[in-house]
């Protein structure tokens, strides 16, 4: 129940994020409906220019693995979705000198890349400037291409210099011909280290595309939910993510839910399931152990019950005394069908007679022992010989009595409690 309480707490914690997940699902579907792909090209003019349309975080052409859209991290919101936080370095490596590139979505970019470090083995710095895009009213004339190339190199050098400083963070360039977008990529893992505004990029081969549906993931100490949708033919997919909250708060909430549910369950079970708890927690020897050790503080042997199933004789009274003694002293077990020397004497009972015997014992306990102690009655076969087993748990009442008399267990005997024994029992209950 503690674990159930923790799960319910997590569900309650996640519930407020559900409207955001639904909103992002609609954003993804709207984005997919505004993009039309045919052959190797995708028309994004409506998606890129419609002011009423909220952008999805990621939009990918599954055929070419081209990023039609990516999130634009800022200092206030640097989060990205790790499973898609990759860029194809083979494509980046094509632009060691500034060159133009026509993208699958119809834009024209001037791109340039370089590595951090003189040995050429460092991070990949990738910068770009949009010469032609739906959101640009004026295209850059050819006469200014050389200026664009010089600006891209300066921006790449600036970013490379910043990335050479341990712990430094890159901010979007802001010079006159600053890059419209940039990436810093680890060539070994192809993971994006830093990301500025959008730049043409491809998801590397071997990096799986996310499947449709909702997924939870961690970014630092924060918990996020990512919602992915695909279009009808599986050509396009859109993924958007939303922050749920601090993982520390989630863990604390789970712990509180676990402890609260466990405490309430424990309290209720102590109140309403006391008998079953006492029985399930009993520590009593098995028949084989009892036969080796003989009668003692927790073991009693009885040959059988009275032959008359409808009345109780001295044998039943002795059994009830042992039950009272065990309930007042310690967990114990009474084996019926075993003599005092520990020899098994067969109980000749069929299934119906077993049931009647169990009912007789329980009726005797209910009618003659006050209050009723927790017991468990079972039958065991030992080398083909049937034995009845009455396991008695040490009860939680101040004292158990039969005929107004309190008995306690003393070694292998059931003895009448003396005044000091009664005082002890009552004081232990009060404690």
N, C-alpha and C positions, 0 to 999 in steps of 0.2 A: 504493500500500500504506500510505503514511502516512495518507491520508484514511480508508482502511478501518480502520486502527488507532484513529484518532480516533473513528470511529463506534462501534466495538466498546467503546471506553472509555466513551462516553456511555451505551451500552446497559447496561454493567456498573454505571454510576453510578445509572441509573434503576431497575435491577432491584430493589433493596431497597424502593423505593416501591410496587412492584406489589401486595404484599399489602394495603397501605392503600387502593390504588385499588379492589381487589376488595371490601374491607370497605365502602367508601363506596358502591359499586355496590349492594351488598345493603341498605345503609341506605336508599338512594333507593328501591329497589323495595319495601321494607317500608313506607316512608312512603306511597308511592302506593297500596299495598293497603289502608291504614287510612283513606283519605279517600274519601268517596263524594259525587259531584256529580250533581245533577239539576236541570235548568232553569238558573236563575241562582244557585242556592245550592249550597254544599258543606258537608257534615257533617264537621267535624274534631274532634268530641268525643273519639273514641278516640285519634286521633293526638296530641291536646293533653294527654291525661291518662294515657296508658299509661306507667308508669314504666319498663317494660322496653324501650320503643321509643326508639332513639337518633334524635335529630332530624336531618333533612337540613339543609344550610345554606340552600338556597333551595327553596321549593315555590311554583309559580305556576299559577294557573288561566289557561290559554291563552285561554279564551273571554272572560273579563272583564279579563285581564291583572293580576289582583289577586294580591299577594304573600300567600300563606297562611302562609309562614314565611320569615324572613330570618336571617342570622347575627347573633349578639349580640357585637359587638366589645368587647374590653376593652383595658386598657393593655398587658397581656401578649400579647394576640392581636388586633391591629387589622385583620387581613387581610380583604379582601372579593374577590369575583370581578368584575373590571372590566366585562365585557360585560353584567352585570345590575346594576351599581351606579348605577341611575337611579331617579328618582321623578317622577311626573306632577305638575307644578306647577299644572296647571289644577284638579286635585282639591284640592291644598293651599290654593289661593286661595279656595276656598269657605268657609274657616273663619277669616275675619278677626275674627269674633266667635265666642266659644265656642259650639259646637253639638254635638248628639248625632248619631251616625252608626251605622247598622246595616250591618255588613260582610257580604259574601257567605258567610262561614263562621259566621254566626249570633251574632257578638259585638256588643255595644253599647259604643261609645266616645264619650267627650267629647273633642272636638278643638279646637285653636286654632292659628292661624298668624299670623306677623308677619314683617316684613322687617327686615334689619339696615340702619340708616341712616335718617335723617329724610326723605330724598328718595323713599323707597319703591322704590329701584332696586337694593338690595343683595341679599344672600343671603336665602333663605326659611328661617325657623325654624319648625318644625312640631312641636308637642308634643301628647300625648294621654294620657288616663287611661281605663282599662277599667272601665266601669260594670257590665258583665255579660260574663263569660268562663268557659269550662269550668274554668280553674284557680283561680277565685275562689269561695270557699264562700259569701260574703255579698255581696249586691248593694248598691250605694250607694243609700240612700233619697233621694227627691227633695228632702228638706229640706236635704241637704248639697251639692246641685248648685252652689249659689252659692259655697260654699267651694272646691269642685273648680275652678270657673272662675277664682277668684282665684288659686289655687295654680298653675294652668296659665299664667296671665299672668305671675306672678312667675318661674316657671321659664323661660318664653320670653324674658323680659327678661334673666334671668341668662345664658342661653346667648347671646343677642344681644350682651351686654356682653363676654363672653369672646371671641366671634368677631370683635369689632371690634378686638381686640388682635392685631397681626400675629404669626404663629407660634404662637398659643395653641392648645391642644387642649381639646376639650370632654370632660367626664366626666359620667356619668349623674347627674341631680339626686338629692338625698337628703333633702329636707325632708319634713315630715309627710305632706302631700298631694302629694308629688313626682310628676312625670310617670312613667307606666309606660313610655313610649317617646318618642323624639324623633328628628328628622332635621334636618339643615341641608343645603339644596339650592341649587345654582347655577341660577338661573332661565334663564340663557342656554343652558347645555348640558344642563340637567336632571340633571346628575350629582350624586350624593350626596357632599357634602363631609365631613360628620360623621354618624355613625349611633350611636344608643344602643340600648337594648332595642327590641324589635319595636313598630312602630306601623303602623296600617292605611295601605297605600300601593299604588300602581298603577305598573306598568311603562309608560312613555309610548308612545304610538303612534309608529311609525317606528323604534323600537329593536327589532331582531330578537330573537326568542326563540332561545336556543341549541339546536343540533341534538343528537341523541343521540350519545353516544360520548365519547372521551377527548380532551382538548385541553390543551396546555401553554401557560402564560402566565407573564409576569413581573410581579412586584409589588416595586418598588424594585430591590434587588439580589438578590432571592430568586426562585427558580424554583418554580412550582406546577403541579399537575396537577388539572384539573377534570373530573369525571365526571358526565354528564347522562343521565337516563333519562326516558322518557315512558310513560304508561299505555297500555293497548291501544287506546283510541279517540282518543288524542292530546289529551285535554282537560287533563290535568295533566302537568307536568314537574317533576322534582326534580334539583337540581344540588348537588353537594358537592365541596369542594376539599381538597387536602392539600399540605403543603409538601414539596418534594423536597430542596432545599438551596440553598446559595449559588451564584449564577451565576458568581462568581469561581472557586470550586472546580471547577465544571463546565468553565470555560474552561481552567483550569490542567491538569485531568485530560485534556482533549482535546489540549492542547499536548504533554503528556508521552506520551500514546498515539501521537500523530502522529510525534514525534521517535523514540520507541522503535521503532515499526514501520518507519519509514523507515531508521533505522540498521541494524536487523537485515536488512531487505531488501537494503540496499546491501552489507552485509558478505557475505551469502549470494550475491548476484549477482556480486560480485567473485570469489568463490570458485568458483562453479559455472557462471556465465554470462559469464565473461570474454570469450570469443570474440564473443558476440552484442553485448555492450556496446561492444567495440572497433569492430565493424563498423557498428553503428547510429550511433556518434559520429563517423564519418569525415567529413573535410572535403576533398573532392576535386573538381576542376573537371569540368564537363560536357564532352561532346564538342565542342560549339560553342566553348566557351571554350578548350579545348585546341587546336583547329584555328586559333584566332586567335593564341594565344601560342606554339604549337609545343612541341617537347620541352623539358623543363626539370626542375626539382627535384622536381616532383610529377607529371610526365606522361611517358609512354613510348609510342611507336608501334611496332607490329609488323605486317608485312604478313599473316602467317598462320602456321599450324602446318605440320608436315611432312605430305606427302601420305599417308604411311603412318600410319594412325590407331593402329596397334598398337605402334609403336616411337617412341622419342624421339630426335630429332636435335639438331643444333646450335641450331636455332631455339627449340626447347623449352627447351634449357639457358639460352639468353639470356633467355628469359622468366622462368625460375626465378631467375636472378641478379637480375633487376629486382625480383622479388617479395621476395627476401631483402634487397636494398638498401633498398626502401621500408620493410619491417618493422623494419629496424635504424635508420632515419633519420627518416622522416616519412611521413604518409599519402600515398599515391600511387595512380595509376591507369594501367593498361596497356590500350591500345586495340588489339585485334587486328583487322586489316582496314584499317589506315591506314598509308601508307608514311611514310618519314622526313620527307618534305616536307609532310606533313599532308594528303595527298590520300586520299580514301576509296576503297578497293579492295574491291569486293563480296566477301562470303563466301557462296559458293554452298552453303547448308545448308538442308535441310528440318528439321522439328521433331525427327525421330529423330536426325539428324546433329548438331543442336544439343545434344541430351542427351548423345550420345556424346562430343562435344567437351568439354562441361563435366565429365563424369566422368573423361575423360583428364587434364584439367588438375588436377583435385582429386587424382587418384591420383598424379600426378607430384609434387604438392606434399607429400602425405602420405609418399611413399616416399623423397624426395630432400632435403627440407628438414627440419632438426631444430632446435628443436621446430617443430611446425606453426603457421604464422602465421595470424592472422585475415584471411580474404579473402571477398569477395562477387563472384560471377560472374553477369553478366546479359548480355542481348543488346538492342541498340537498332537501330531502323530510321531511317536518315538519308536523306531524299529517296529512299526505296525501296531503299537500300543497307544491307545487314546488317553490323553491327559487333559484335564481342564486347568486353565491358568487364570487366576484372579490377581491382576496387578492393581495395587492400591497406591495412590499418590499421597504424599504428605499434604494434608489439607491446609486451608487458610483460615478456617474457623478457630476460635479460641480453644475449643475442645470438642471432641466427638464422644458420645455416650451411647451405651446400650442398657436399657432398663434403668436409666438414671445413674449408671456407674461409668466412670472414666477408666479406660485401660491404656497402658503404654507398653511399648516393646522393650524388654530387657533381655538381651541375648536371644535365646531361642524360646523365651517364655513371654506370655501375655500376662502382665501383673496389674492389679488394681492400683490406680494412681494414689499416692499419698498427698497430704495437703501441700507439702513443698513442691511436689510435681505439678499440682494444679496451679500454684502461684507462678511457677516457671512458664507453664503453657500460656497463661493469661498475659504475663509480662512480655513474652516473645511476640504475642499477637499485637500488643499495644505498641511495641517497638516497630 
